[in-house]
């Protein structure tokens, strides 16, 4: 049986933590930044975790 390929889009967007949770970047940080406050943009820099509901789907895309 052939190897299962990892989804290229998923491997660029998600990373696994040591405890098995999935990290992701925050949305709304790519453009139209002049209308967003400095405080909001600073908070958007931090990484967040994928919700527990979506974690199995992301792990399936990453073949974990």
PDBQT receptor file of N, H, CA, C and O in Angstrom, charges set to zero:
ATOM      1  N   UNK A   1       0.836  -1.178   0.000  1.00  0.00    +0.000 N 
ATOM      2  CA  UNK A   1       0.000   0.000   0.000  1.00  0.00    +0.000 C 
ATOM      3  C   UNK A   1       0.883   1.245   0.000  1.00  0.00    +0.000 C 
ATOM      4  O   UNK A   1       1.872   1.286   0.733  1.00  0.00    +0.000 OA
ATOM      5  N   UNK A   2       0.556   2.262  -0.802  1.00  0.00    +0.000 N 
ATOM      6  H   UNK A   2      -0.247   2.229  -1.397  1.00  0.00    +0.000 HD
ATOM      7  CA  UNK A   2       1.417   3.451  -0.859  1.00  0.00    +0.000 C 
ATOM      8  C   UNK A   2       1.300   4.305   0.391  1.00  0.00    +0.000 C 
ATOM      9  O   UNK A   2       0.339   4.207   1.155  1.00  0.00    +0.000 OA
ATOM     10  N   UNK A   3       2.299   5.139   0.572  1.00  0.00    +0.000 N 
ATOM     11  H   UNK A   3       3.079   5.219  -0.048  1.00  0.00    +0.000 HD
ATOM     12  CA  UNK A   3       2.268   6.070   1.701  1.00  0.00    +0.000 C 
ATOM     13  C   UNK A   3       1.173   7.105   1.487  1.00  0.00    +0.000 C 
ATOM     14  O   UNK A   3       0.841   7.451   0.353  1.00  0.00    +0.000 OA
ATOM     15  N   UNK A   4       0.619   7.593   2.585  1.00  0.00    +0.000 N 
ATOM     16  H   UNK A   4       0.889   7.313   3.506  1.00  0.00    +0.000 HD
ATOM     17  CA  UNK A   4      -0.410   8.635   2.516  1.00  0.00    +0.000 C 
ATOM     18  C   UNK A   4       0.290   9.980   2.563  1.00  0.00    +0.000 C 
ATOM     19  O   UNK A   4       1.106  10.233   3.449  1.00  0.00    +0.000 OA
ATOM     20  N   UNK A   5      -0.031  10.841   1.610  1.00  0.00    +0.000 N 
ATOM     21  H   UNK A   5      -0.695  10.636   0.891  1.00  0.00    +0.000 HD
ATOM     22  CA  UNK A   5       0.632  12.149   1.551  1.00  0.00    +0.000 C 
ATOM     23  C   UNK A   5      -0.015  13.126   2.523  1.00  0.00    +0.000 C 
ATOM     24  O   UNK A   5      -1.224  13.090   2.750  1.00  0.00    +0.000 OA
ATOM     25  N   UNK A   6       0.808  13.993   3.088  1.00  0.00    +0.000 N 
ATOM     26  H   UNK A   6       1.790  14.022   2.904  1.00  0.00    +0.000 HD
ATOM     27  CA  UNK A   6       0.330  15.079   3.941  1.00  0.00    +0.000 C 
ATOM     28  C   UNK A   6      -0.210  16.186   3.051  1.00  0.00    +0.000 C 
ATOM     29  O   UNK A   6       0.337  16.453   1.981  1.00  0.00    +0.000 OA
ATOM     30  N   UNK A   7      -1.290  16.834   3.497  1.00  0.00    +0.000 N 
ATOM     31  H   UNK A   7      -1.735  16.617   4.366  1.00  0.00    +0.000 HD
ATOM     32  CA  UNK A   7      -1.834  17.975   2.756  1.00  0.00    +0.000 C 
ATOM     33  C   UNK A   7      -0.839  19.125   2.845  1.00  0.00    +0.000 C 
ATOM     34  O   UNK A   7      -0.488  19.560   3.942  1.00  0.00    +0.000 OA
ATOM     35  N   UNK A   8      -0.386  19.617   1.702  1.00  0.00    +0.000 N 
ATOM     36  H   UNK A   8      -0.672  19.264   0.811  1.00  0.00    +0.000 HD
ATOM     37  CA  UNK A   8       0.618  20.676   1.682  1.00  0.00    +0.000 C 
ATOM     38  C   UNK A   8       0.111  21.955   2.331  1.00  0.00    +0.000 C 
ATOM     39  O   UNK A   8       0.875  22.659   2.991  1.00  0.00    +0.000 OA
ATOM     40  N   UNK A   9      -1.169  22.263   2.151  1.00  0.00    +0.000 N 
ATOM     41  H   UNK A   9      -1.790  21.691   1.615  1.00  0.00    +0.000 HD
ATOM     42  CA  UNK A   9      -1.720  23.481   2.755  1.00  0.00    +0.000 C 
ATOM     43  C   UNK A   9      -1.725  23.380   4.275  1.00  0.00    +0.000 C 
ATOM     44  O   UNK A   9      -1.516  24.379   4.963  1.00  0.00    +0.000 OA
ATOM     45  N   UNK A  10      -1.960  22.185   4.802  1.00  0.00    +0.000 N 
ATOM     46  H   UNK A  10      -2.129  21.374   4.243  1.00  0.00    +0.000 HD
ATOM     47  CA  UNK A  10      -2.014  22.008   6.258  1.00  0.00    +0.000 C 
ATOM     48  C   UNK A  10      -0.628  22.082   6.883  1.00  0.00    +0.000 C 
ATOM     49  O   UNK A  10      -0.465  22.655   7.960  1.00  0.00    +0.000 OA
ATOM     50  N   UNK A  11       0.375  21.508   6.218  1.00  0.00    +0.000 N 
ATOM     51  H   UNK A  11       0.243  21.042   5.343  1.00  0.00    +0.000 HD
ATOM     52  CA  UNK A  11       1.706  21.511   6.827  1.00  0.00    +0.000 C 
ATOM     53  C   UNK A  11       2.311  22.911   6.867  1.00  0.00    +0.000 C 
ATOM     54  O   UNK A  11       3.206  23.179   7.668  1.00  0.00    +0.000 OA
ATOM     55  N   UNK A  12       1.816  23.816   5.990  1.00  0.00    +0.000 N 
ATOM     56  H   UNK A  12       1.089  23.598   5.339  1.00  0.00    +0.000 HD
ATOM     57  CA  UNK A  12       2.278  25.198   6.019  1.00  0.00    +0.000 C 
ATOM     58  C   UNK A  12       1.582  26.010   7.106  1.00  0.00    +0.000 C 
ATOM     59  O   UNK A  12       2.129  27.010   7.570  1.00  0.00    +0.000 OA
ATOM     60  N   UNK A  13       0.392  25.600   7.516  1.00  0.00    +0.000 N 
ATOM     61  H   UNK A  13      -0.053  24.788   7.139  1.00  0.00    +0.000 HD
ATOM     62  CA  UNK A  13      -0.425  26.406   8.421  1.00  0.00    +0.000 C 
ATOM     63  C   UNK A  13      -0.429  25.941   9.871  1.00  0.00    +0.000 C 
ATOM     64  O   UNK A  13      -0.697  26.744  10.766  1.00  0.00    +0.000 OA
ATOM     65  N   UNK A  14      -0.142  24.673  10.126  1.00  0.00    +0.000 N 
ATOM     66  H   UNK A  14       0.076  24.022   9.399  1.00  0.00    +0.000 HD
ATOM     67  CA  UNK A  14      -0.279  24.128  11.475  1.00  0.00    +0.000 C 
ATOM     68  C   UNK A  14       1.016  23.498  11.961  1.00  0.00    +0.000 C 
ATOM     69  O   UNK A  14       1.800  22.963  11.176  1.00  0.00    +0.000 OA
ATOM     70  N   UNK A  15       1.227  23.573  13.281  1.00  0.00    +0.000 N 
ATOM     71  H   UNK A  15       0.591  24.008  13.919  1.00  0.00    +0.000 HD
ATOM     72  CA  UNK A  15       2.363  22.903  13.927  1.00  0.00    +0.000 C 
ATOM     73  C   UNK A  15       1.824  22.175  15.155  1.00  0.00    +0.000 C 
ATOM     74  O   UNK A  15       0.872  22.636  15.785  1.00  0.00    +0.000 OA
ATOM     75  N   UNK A  16       2.424  21.055  15.489  1.00  0.00    +0.000 N 
ATOM     76  H   UNK A  16       3.198  20.681  14.978  1.00  0.00    +0.000 HD
ATOM     77  CA  UNK A  16       2.023  20.307  16.673  1.00  0.00    +0.000 C 
ATOM     78  C   UNK A  16       2.853  20.726  17.882  1.00  0.00    +0.000 C 
ATOM     79  O   UNK A  16       4.054  20.973  17.767  1.00  0.00    +0.000 OA
ATOM     80  N   UNK A  17       2.203  20.803  19.041  1.00  0.00    +0.000 N 
ATOM     81  H   UNK A  17       1.228  20.602  19.135  1.00  0.00    +0.000 HD
ATOM     82  CA  UNK A  17       2.925  21.071  20.276  1.00  0.00    +0.000 C 
ATOM     83  C   UNK A  17       3.414  19.740  20.845  1.00  0.00    +0.000 C 
ATOM     84  O   UNK A  17       3.051  18.674  20.348  1.00  0.00    +0.000 OA
ATOM     85  N   UNK A  18       4.229  19.808  21.876  1.00  0.00    +0.000 N 
ATOM     86  H   UNK A  18       4.525  20.674  22.280  1.00  0.00    +0.000 HD
ATOM     87  CA  UNK A  18       4.768  18.590  22.486  1.00  0.00    +0.000 C 
ATOM     88  C   UNK A  18       3.668  17.739  23.113  1.00  0.00    +0.000 C 
ATOM     89  O   UNK A  18       3.790  16.516  23.180  1.00  0.00    +0.000 OA
ATOM     90  N   UNK A  19       2.598  18.379  23.572  1.00  0.00    +0.000 N 
ATOM     91  H   UNK A  19       2.499  19.373  23.518  1.00  0.00    +0.000 HD
ATOM     92  CA  UNK A  19       1.504  17.635  24.209  1.00  0.00    +0.000 C 
ATOM     93  C   UNK A  19       0.477  17.133  23.191  1.00  0.00    +0.000 C 
ATOM     94  O   UNK A  19      -0.505  16.496  23.571  1.00  0.00    +0.000 OA
ATOM     95  N   UNK A  20       0.694  17.413  21.906  1.00  0.00    +0.000 N 
ATOM     96  H   UNK A  20       1.492  17.930  21.598  1.00  0.00    +0.000 HD
ATOM     97  CA  UNK A  20      -0.190  16.890  20.877  1.00  0.00    +0.000 C 
ATOM     98  C   UNK A  20      -1.278  17.839  20.425  1.00  0.00    +0.000 C 
ATOM     99  O   UNK A  20      -2.111  17.475  19.595  1.00  0.00    +0.000 OA
ATOM    100  N   UNK A  21      -1.284  19.060  20.959  1.00  0.00    +0.000 N 
ATOM    101  H   UNK A  21      -0.607  19.356  21.633  1.00  0.00    +0.000 HD
ATOM    102  CA  UNK A  21      -2.263  20.043  20.505  1.00  0.00    +0.000 C 
ATOM    103  C   UNK A  21      -1.768  20.663  19.198  1.00  0.00    +0.000 C 
ATOM    104  O   UNK A  21      -0.607  20.495  18.824  1.00  0.00    +0.000 OA
ATOM    105  N   UNK A  22      -2.650  21.375  18.513  1.00  0.00    +0.000 N 
ATOM    106  H   UNK A  22      -3.593  21.512  18.817  1.00  0.00    +0.000 HD
ATOM    107  CA  UNK A  22      -2.302  21.928  17.208  1.00  0.00    +0.000 C 
ATOM    108  C   UNK A  22      -2.298  23.451  17.296  1.00  0.00    +0.000 C 
ATOM    109  O   UNK A  22      -3.294  24.065  17.680  1.00  0.00    +0.000 OA
ATOM    110  N   UNK A  23      -1.148  24.059  16.930  1.00  0.00    +0.000 N 
ATOM    111  H   UNK A  23      -0.339  23.560  16.619  1.00  0.00    +0.000 HD
ATOM    112  CA  UNK A  23      -1.018  25.514  16.923  1.00  0.00    +0.000 C 
ATOM    113  C   UNK A  23      -1.391  26.061  15.555  1.00  0.00    +0.000 C 
ATOM    114  O   UNK A  23      -1.222  25.392  14.536  1.00  0.00    +0.000 OA
ATOM    115  N   UNK A  24      -1.904  27.296  15.550  1.00  0.00    +0.000 N 
ATOM    116  H   UNK A  24      -2.040  27.839  16.378  1.00  0.00    +0.000 HD
ATOM    117  CA  UNK A  24      -2.252  27.959  14.305  1.00  0.00    +0.000 C 
ATOM    118  C   UNK A  24      -1.973  29.442  14.446  1.00  0.00    +0.000 C 
ATOM    119  O   UNK A  24      -1.879  29.961  15.558  1.00  0.00    +0.000 OA
ATOM    120  N   UNK A  25      -1.839  30.126  13.308  1.00  0.00    +0.000 N 
ATOM    121  H   UNK A  25      -1.915  29.704  12.405  1.00  0.00    +0.000 HD
ATOM    122  CA  UNK A  25      -1.691  31.577  13.316  1.00  0.00    +0.000 C 
ATOM    123  C   UNK A  25      -3.071  32.208  13.466  1.00  0.00    +0.000 C 
ATOM    124  O   UNK A  25      -4.090  31.557  13.236  1.00  0.00    +0.000 OA
ATOM    125  N   UNK A  26      -3.092  33.464  13.848  1.00  0.00    +0.000 N 
ATOM    126  H   UNK A  26      -2.264  33.993  14.035  1.00  0.00    +0.000 HD
ATOM    127  CA  UNK A  26      -4.353  34.179  14.007  1.00  0.00    +0.000 C 
ATOM    128  C   UNK A  26      -4.757  34.815  12.680  1.00  0.00    +0.000 C 
ATOM    129  O   UNK A  26      -3.901  35.249  11.909  1.00  0.00    +0.000 OA
ATOM    130  N   UNK A  27      -6.046  34.869  12.422  1.00  0.00    +0.000 N 
ATOM    131  H   UNK A  27      -6.741  34.516  13.048  1.00  0.00    +0.000 HD
ATOM    132  CA  UNK A  27      -6.564  35.490  11.203  1.00  0.00    +0.000 C 
ATOM    133  C   UNK A  27      -6.634  37.011  11.380  1.00  0.00    +0.000 C 
ATOM    134  O   UNK A  27      -6.385  37.525  12.471  1.00  0.00    +0.000 OA
ATOM    135  N   UNK A  28      -6.968  37.714  10.317  1.00  0.00    +0.000 N 
ATOM    136  H   UNK A  28      -7.170  37.296   9.431  1.00  0.00    +0.000 HD
ATOM    137  CA  UNK A  28      -7.180  39.173  10.304  1.00  0.00    +0.000 C 
ATOM    138  C   UNK A  28      -5.905  39.966  10.538  1.00  0.00    +0.000 C 
ATOM    139  O   UNK A  28      -5.950  41.022  11.169  1.00  0.00    +0.000 OA
ATOM    140  N   UNK A  29      -4.764  39.481  10.044  1.00  0.00    +0.000 N 
ATOM    141  H   UNK A  29      -4.727  38.623   9.532  1.00  0.00    +0.000 HD
ATOM    142  CA  UNK A  29      -3.507  40.189  10.251  1.00  0.00    +0.000 C 
ATOM    143  C   UNK A  29      -2.777  40.422   8.935  1.00  0.00    +0.000 C 
ATOM    144  O   UNK A  29      -1.604  40.796   8.950  1.00  0.00    +0.000 OA
ATOM    145  N   UNK A  30      -3.432  40.214   7.804  1.00  0.00    +0.000 N 
ATOM    146  H   UNK A  30      -4.385  39.910   7.793  1.00  0.00    +0.000 HD
ATOM    147  CA  UNK A  30      -2.710  40.263   6.537  1.00  0.00    +0.000 C 
ATOM    148  C   UNK A  30      -2.777  41.603   5.826  1.00  0.00    +0.000 C 
ATOM    149  O   UNK A  30      -1.788  42.023   5.224  1.00  0.00    +0.000 OA
ATOM    150  N   UNK A  31      -3.913  42.288   5.876  1.00  0.00    +0.000 N 
ATOM    151  H   UNK A  31      -4.717  41.947   6.365  1.00  0.00    +0.000 HD
ATOM    152  CA  UNK A  31      -4.012  43.566   5.160  1.00  0.00    +0.000 C 
ATOM    153  C   UNK A  31      -5.076  44.433   5.826  1.00  0.00    +0.000 C 
ATOM    154  O   UNK A  31      -5.753  43.991   6.754  1.00  0.00    +0.000 OA
ATOM    155  N   UNK A  32      -5.218  45.652   5.358  1.00  0.00    +0.000 N 
ATOM    156  H   UNK A  32      -4.668  46.012   4.605  1.00  0.00    +0.000 HD
ATOM    157  CA  UNK A  32      -6.110  46.678   5.949  1.00  0.00    +0.000 C 
ATOM    158  C   UNK A  32      -5.782  46.861   7.429  1.00  0.00    +0.000 C 
ATOM    159  O   UNK A  32      -6.669  46.843   8.283  1.00  0.00    +0.000 OA
ATOM    160  N   UNK A  33      -4.503  47.037   7.712  1.00  0.00    +0.000 N 
ATOM    161  H   UNK A  33      -3.783  47.051   7.019  1.00  0.00    +0.000 HD
ATOM    162  CA  UNK A  33      -4.069  47.142   9.106  1.00  0.00    +0.000 C 
ATOM    163  C   UNK A  33      -4.195  48.559   9.654  1.00  0.00    +0.000 C 
ATOM    164  O   UNK A  33      -4.094  48.762  10.863  1.00  0.00    +0.000 OA
ATOM    165  N   UNK A  34      -4.414  49.539   8.785  1.00  0.00    +0.000 N 
ATOM    166  H   UNK A  34      -4.497  49.374   7.802  1.00  0.00    +0.000 HD
ATOM    167  CA  UNK A  34      -4.515  50.913   9.268  1.00  0.00    +0.000 C 
ATOM    168  C   UNK A  34      -5.780  51.137  10.085  1.00  0.00    +0.000 C 
ATOM    169  O   UNK A  34      -5.809  52.005  10.957  1.00  0.00    +0.000 OA
ATOM    170  N   UNK A  35      -6.824  50.365   9.812  1.00  0.00    +0.000 N 
ATOM    171  H   UNK A  35      -6.800  49.660   9.104  1.00  0.00    +0.000 HD
ATOM    172  CA  UNK A  35      -8.074  50.540  10.543  1.00  0.00    +0.000 C 
ATOM    173  C   UNK A  35      -8.108  49.775  11.853  1.00  0.00    +0.000 C 
ATOM    174  O   UNK A  35      -9.048  49.931  12.633  1.00  0.00    +0.000 OA
ATOM    175  N   UNK A  36      -7.099  48.950  12.109  1.00  0.00    +0.000 N 
ATOM    176  H   UNK A  36      -6.336  48.823  11.475  1.00  0.00    +0.000 HD
ATOM    177  CA  UNK A  36      -7.050  48.168  13.341  1.00  0.00    +0.000 C 
ATOM    178  C   UNK A  36      -6.146  48.861  14.350  1.00  0.00    +0.000 C 
ATOM    179  O   UNK A  36      -5.138  49.465  13.984  1.00  0.00    +0.000 OA
ATOM    180  N   UNK A  37      -6.517  48.767  15.621  1.00  0.00    +0.000 N 
ATOM    181  H   UNK A  37      -7.336  48.275  15.917  1.00  0.00    +0.000 HD
ATOM    182  CA  UNK A  37      -5.745  49.438  16.658  1.00  0.00    +0.000 C 
ATOM    183  C   UNK A  37      -4.426  48.706  16.886  1.00  0.00    +0.000 C 
ATOM    184  O   UNK A  37      -4.287  47.530  16.549  1.00  0.00    +0.000 OA
ATOM    185  N   UNK A  38      -3.471  49.414  17.459  1.00  0.00    +0.000 N 
ATOM    186  H   UNK A  38      -3.584  50.369  17.733  1.00  0.00    +0.000 HD
ATOM    187  CA  UNK A  38      -2.169  48.823  17.763  1.00  0.00    +0.000 C 
ATOM    188  C   UNK A  38      -2.320  47.666  18.735  1.00  0.00    +0.000 C 
ATOM    189  O   UNK A  38      -1.655  46.640  18.594  1.00  0.00    +0.000 OA
ATOM    190  N   UNK A  39      -3.191  47.829  19.717  1.00  0.00    +0.000 N 
ATOM    191  H   UNK A  39      -3.731  48.663  19.831  1.00  0.00    +0.000 HD
ATOM    192  CA  UNK A  39      -3.419  46.781  20.710  1.00  0.00    +0.000 C 
ATOM    193  C   UNK A  39      -3.969  45.517  20.045  1.00  0.00    +0.000 C 
ATOM    194  O   UNK A  39      -3.549  44.404  20.363  1.00  0.00    +0.000 OA
ATOM    195  N   UNK A  40      -4.903  45.701  19.130  1.00  0.00    +0.000 N 
ATOM    196  H   UNK A  40      -5.244  46.604  18.872  1.00  0.00    +0.000 HD
ATOM    197  CA  UNK A  40      -5.490  44.559  18.431  1.00  0.00    +0.000 C 
ATOM    198  C   UNK A  40      -4.456  43.833  17.585  1.00  0.00    +0.000 C 
ATOM    199  O   UNK A  40      -4.407  42.603  17.581  1.00  0.00    +0.000 OA
ATOM    200  N   UNK A  41      -3.627  44.591  16.866  1.00  0.00    +0.000 N 
ATOM    201  H   UNK A  41      -3.667  45.590  16.869  1.00  0.00    +0.000 HD
ATOM    202  CA  UNK A  41      -2.598  43.976  16.016  1.00  0.00    +0.000 C 
ATOM    203  C   UNK A  41      -1.560  43.243  16.860  1.00  0.00    +0.000 C 
ATOM    204  O   UNK A  41      -1.062  42.191  16.459  1.00  0.00    +0.000 OA
ATOM    205  N   UNK A  42      -1.236  43.792  18.021  1.00  0.00    +0.000 N 
ATOM    206  H   UNK A  42      -1.641  44.647  18.347  1.00  0.00    +0.000 HD
ATOM    207  CA  UNK A  42      -0.264  43.154  18.913  1.00  0.00    +0.000 C 
ATOM    208  C   UNK A  42      -0.810  41.820  19.417  1.00  0.00    +0.000 C 
ATOM    209  O   UNK A  42      -0.071  40.838  19.500  1.00  0.00    +0.000 OA
ATOM    210  N   UNK A  43      -2.095  41.780  19.752  1.00  0.00    +0.000 N 
ATOM    211  H   UNK A  43      -2.695  42.577  19.684  1.00  0.00    +0.000 HD
ATOM    212  CA  UNK A  43      -2.701  40.532  20.228  1.00  0.00    +0.000 C 
ATOM    213  C   UNK A  43      -2.817  39.494  19.112  1.00  0.00    +0.000 C 
ATOM    214  O   UNK A  43      -2.801  38.292  19.374  1.00  0.00    +0.000 OA
ATOM    215  N   UNK A  44      -2.933  39.959  17.870  1.00  0.00    +0.000 N 
ATOM    216  H   UNK A  44      -2.946  40.936  17.656  1.00  0.00    +0.000 HD
ATOM    217  CA  UNK A  44      -3.042  39.034  16.745  1.00  0.00    +0.000 C 
ATOM    218  C   UNK A  44      -1.716  38.359  16.405  1.00  0.00    +0.000 C 
ATOM    219  O   UNK A  44      -1.699  37.369  15.673  1.00  0.00    +0.000 OA
ATOM    220  N   UNK A  45      -0.598  38.885  16.930  1.00  0.00    +0.000 N 
ATOM    221  H   UNK A  45      -0.612  39.689  17.525  1.00  0.00    +0.000 HD
ATOM    222  CA  UNK A  45       0.711  38.268  16.664  1.00  0.00    +0.000 C 
ATOM    223  C   UNK A  45       0.834  36.888  17.286  1.00  0.00    +0.000 C 
ATOM    224  O   UNK A  45       1.507  36.013  16.742  1.00  0.00    +0.000 OA
ATOM    225  N   UNK A  46       0.189  36.694  18.420  1.00  0.00    +0.000 N 
ATOM    226  H   UNK A  46      -0.358  37.405  18.863  1.00  0.00    +0.000 HD
ATOM    227  CA  UNK A  46       0.362  35.454  19.177  1.00  0.00    +0.000 C 
ATOM    228  C   UNK A  46      -0.288  34.279  18.461  1.00  0.00    +0.000 C 
ATOM    229  O   UNK A  46      -1.284  34.435  17.755  1.00  0.00    +0.000 OA
ATOM    230  N   UNK A  47       0.291  33.108  18.653  1.00  0.00    +0.000 N 
ATOM    231  H   UNK A  47       1.100  32.981  19.227  1.00  0.00    +0.000 HD
ATOM    232  CA  UNK A  47      -0.287  31.884  18.093  1.00  0.00    +0.000 C 
ATOM    233  C   UNK A  47      -1.432  31.416  18.976  1.00  0.00    +0.000 C 
ATOM    234  O   UNK A  47      -1.444  31.678  20.179  1.00  0.00    +0.000 OA
ATOM    235  N   UNK A  48      -2.382  30.731  18.382  1.00  0.00    +0.000 N 
ATOM    236  H   UNK A  48      -2.372  30.518  17.405  1.00  0.00    +0.000 HD
ATOM    237  CA  UNK A  48      -3.507  30.180  19.105  1.00  0.00    +0.000 C 
ATOM    238  C   UNK A  48      -3.597  28.691  18.827  1.00  0.00    +0.000 C 
ATOM    239  O   UNK A  48      -2.925  28.171  17.936  1.00  0.00    +0.000 OA
ATOM    240  N   UNK A  49      -4.432  28.012  19.594  1.00  0.00    +0.000 N 
ATOM    241  H   UNK A  49      -4.978  28.434  20.318  1.00  0.00    +0.000 HD
ATOM    242  CA  UNK A  49      -4.634  26.590  19.392  1.00  0.00    +0.000 C 
ATOM    243  C   UNK A  49      -5.880  26.366  18.544  1.00  0.00    +0.000 C 
ATOM    244  O   UNK A  49      -6.837  27.138  18.600  1.00  0.00    +0.000 OA
ATOM    245  N   UNK A  50      -5.848  25.306  17.766  1.00  0.00    +0.000 N 
ATOM    246  H   UNK A  50      -5.070  24.679  17.720  1.00  0.00    +0.000 HD
ATOM    247  CA  UNK A  50      -7.027  24.902  17.004  1.00  0.00    +0.000 C 
ATOM    248  C   UNK A  50      -8.050  24.373  18.001  1.00  0.00    +0.000 C 
ATOM    249  O   UNK A  50      -7.675  23.709  18.968  1.00  0.00    +0.000 OA
ATOM    250  N   UNK A  51      -9.333  24.652  17.788  1.00  0.00    +0.000 N 
ATOM    251  H   UNK A  51      -9.637  25.191  17.003  1.00  0.00    +0.000 HD
ATOM    252  CA  UNK A  51     -10.364  24.213  18.720  1.00  0.00    +0.000 C 
ATOM    253  C   UNK A  51     -10.390  22.683  18.796  1.00  0.00    +0.000 C 
ATOM    254  O   UNK A  51      -9.977  21.995  17.862  1.00  0.00    +0.000 OA
ATOM    255  N   UNK A  52     -10.876  22.173  19.911  1.00  0.00    +0.000 N 
ATOM    256  H   UNK A  52     -11.211  22.732  20.669  1.00  0.00    +0.000 HD
ATOM    257  CA  UNK A  52     -10.885  20.725  20.122  1.00  0.00    +0.000 C 
ATOM    258  C   UNK A  52     -11.767  20.008  19.103  1.00  0.00    +0.000 C 
ATOM    259  O   UNK A  52     -11.519  18.849  18.771  1.00  0.00    +0.000 OA
ATOM    260  N   UNK A  53     -12.786  20.688  18.611  1.00  0.00    +0.000 N 
ATOM    261  H   UNK A  53     -12.987  21.630  18.881  1.00  0.00    +0.000 HD
ATOM    262  CA  UNK A  53     -13.683  20.087  17.626  1.00  0.00    +0.000 C 
ATOM    263  C   UNK A  53     -12.965  19.887  16.293  1.00  0.00    +0.000 C 
ATOM    264  O   UNK A  53     -13.168  18.878  15.618  1.00  0.00    +0.000 OA
ATOM    265  N   UNK A  54     -12.124  20.854  15.917  1.00  0.00    +0.000 N 
ATOM    266  H   UNK A  54     -11.959  21.674  16.465  1.00  0.00    +0.000 HD
ATOM    267  CA  UNK A  54     -11.444  20.802  14.623  1.00  0.00    +0.000 C 
ATOM    268  C   UNK A  54     -10.118  20.040  14.657  1.00  0.00    +0.000 C 
ATOM    269  O   UNK A  54      -9.577  19.703  13.604  1.00  0.00    +0.000 OA
ATOM    270  N   UNK A  55      -9.594  19.765  15.842  1.00  0.00    +0.000 N 
ATOM    271  H   UNK A  55     -10.034  20.038  16.697  1.00  0.00    +0.000 HD
ATOM    272  CA  UNK A  55      -8.289  19.119  15.967  1.00  0.00    +0.000 C 
ATOM    273  C   UNK A  55      -8.206  17.771  15.248  1.00  0.00    +0.000 C 
ATOM    274  O   UNK A  55      -7.216  17.537  14.555  1.00  0.00    +0.000 OA
ATOM    275  N   UNK A  56      -9.192  16.866  15.371  1.00  0.00    +0.000 N 
ATOM    276  H   UNK A  56      -9.997  17.056  15.934  1.00  0.00    +0.000 HD
ATOM    277  CA  UNK A  56      -9.079  15.592  14.659  1.00  0.00    +0.000 C 
ATOM    278  C   UNK A  56      -8.976  15.755  13.138  1.00  0.00    +0.000 C 
ATOM    279  O   UNK A  56      -8.246  15.009  12.486  1.00  0.00    +0.000 OA
ATOM    280  N   UNK A  57      -9.696  16.716  12.576  1.00  0.00    +0.000 N 
ATOM    281  H   UNK A  57     -10.289  17.322  13.106  1.00  0.00    +0.000 HD
ATOM    282  CA  UNK A  57      -9.640  16.925  11.130  1.00  0.00    +0.000 C 
ATOM    283  C   UNK A  57      -8.271  17.421  10.710  1.00  0.00    +0.000 C 
ATOM    284  O   UNK A  57      -7.736  16.984   9.691  1.00  0.00    +0.000 OA
ATOM    285  N   UNK A  58      -7.692  18.341  11.495  1.00  0.00    +0.000 N 
ATOM    286  H   UNK A  58      -8.126  18.696  12.323  1.00  0.00    +0.000 HD
ATOM    287  CA  UNK A  58      -6.360  18.869  11.160  1.00  0.00    +0.000 C 
ATOM    288  C   UNK A  58      -5.314  17.775  11.289  1.00  0.00    +0.000 C 
ATOM    289  O   UNK A  58      -4.419  17.669  10.450  1.00  0.00    +0.000 OA
ATOM    290  N   UNK A  59      -5.420  16.957  12.339  1.00  0.00    +0.000 N 
ATOM    291  H   UNK A  59      -6.147  17.043  13.020  1.00  0.00    +0.000 HD
ATOM    292  CA  UNK A  59      -4.460  15.861  12.517  1.00  0.00    +0.000 C 
ATOM    293  C   UNK A  59      -4.570  14.843  11.386  1.00  0.00    +0.000 C 
ATOM    294  O   UNK A  59      -3.571  14.242  10.992  1.00  0.00    +0.000 OA
ATOM    295  N   UNK A  60      -5.764  14.652  10.871  1.00  0.00    +0.000 N 
ATOM    296  H   UNK A  60      -6.575  15.141  11.192  1.00  0.00    +0.000 HD
ATOM    297  CA  UNK A  60      -5.934  13.744   9.732  1.00  0.00    +0.000 C 
ATOM    298  C   UNK A  60      -5.248  14.303   8.494  1.00  0.00    +0.000 C 
ATOM    299  O   UNK A  60      -4.659  13.554   7.715  1.00  0.00    +0.000 OA
ATOM    300  N   UNK A  61      -5.322  15.621   8.312  1.00  0.00    +0.000 N 
ATOM    301  H   UNK A  61      -5.800  16.229   8.945  1.00  0.00    +0.000 HD
ATOM    302  CA  UNK A  61      -4.642  16.243   7.171  1.00  0.00    +0.000 C 
ATOM    303  C   UNK A  61      -3.131  16.138   7.303  1.00  0.00    +0.000 C 
ATOM    304  O   UNK A  61      -2.416  16.046   6.305  1.00  0.00    +0.000 OA
ATOM    305  N   UNK A  62      -2.643  16.152   8.563  1.00  0.00    +0.000 N 
ATOM    306  H   UNK A  62      -3.223  16.226   9.374  1.00  0.00    +0.000 HD
ATOM    307  CA  UNK A  62      -1.214  16.060   8.810  1.00  0.00    +0.000 C 
ATOM    308  C   UNK A  62      -0.738  14.617   8.952  1.00  0.00    +0.000 C 
ATOM    309  O   UNK A  62       0.456  14.369   9.115  1.00  0.00    +0.000 OA
ATOM    310  N   UNK A  63      -1.676  13.662   8.889  1.00  0.00    +0.000 N 
ATOM    311  H   UNK A  63      -2.646  13.864   8.756  1.00  0.00    +0.000 HD
ATOM    312  CA  UNK A  63      -1.371  12.231   9.054  1.00  0.00    +0.000 C 
ATOM    313  C   UNK A  63      -0.700  11.936  10.384  1.00  0.00    +0.000 C 
ATOM    314  O   UNK A  63       0.303  11.224  10.440  1.00  0.00    +0.000 OA
ATOM    315  N   UNK A  64      -1.258  12.485  11.451  1.00  0.00    +0.000 N 
ATOM    316  H   UNK A  64      -2.073  13.063  11.405  1.00  0.00    +0.000 HD
ATOM    317  CA  UNK A  64      -0.707  12.255  12.795  1.00  0.00    +0.000 C 
ATOM    318  C   UNK A  64      -1.540  11.218  13.506  1.00  0.00    +0.000 C 
ATOM    319  O   UNK A  64      -1.251  10.874  14.652  1.00  0.00    +0.000 OA
TER     320      UNK A  64
